[in-house]
Each structure stands twice: as structure tokens, then as C-alpha cells.
């Protein structure tokens, strides 16, 4: 149970840091880097896939526990 809670916290922490530019560097894929790239481009609807994935992953890991 503790592992699933820690995993959801790790996903949210990584997503927050990567969105701010403090997480993984560009060769390493990250949901938040993809979210930030879609936000900057002319396709704002592309943010729904990455944002939805992060938004569903954390509660999903909590439900798993």
C-alpha cells in the first residue's frame, strides 16, 4: 500500500519538476515535457492527452493500493 502511494507522489513530483524545467533533460521522455511542448505549439488540444495521463495515473496508483 505504501508503495502505491509513493509511486503516485513520485509521478506528480516528476511531472511538476519537469514542467518547470527542473526535471529530466530533453533526451529523456517525460509526460510534462510533452505537455509543455504541446502548450507552446499551435495545438492546445494536444495537452489533454498528456495532462489526462498524469491526472489519471496518480489516482490510479492510489486505487491500486
ABEGO torsion letter per residue (X at the ends): XAAAAAAAAAAAAAAAAAAAGABBBAABBBAAAAAAAAAABABAAAAAAAAAAAAAAAAAAAAAX
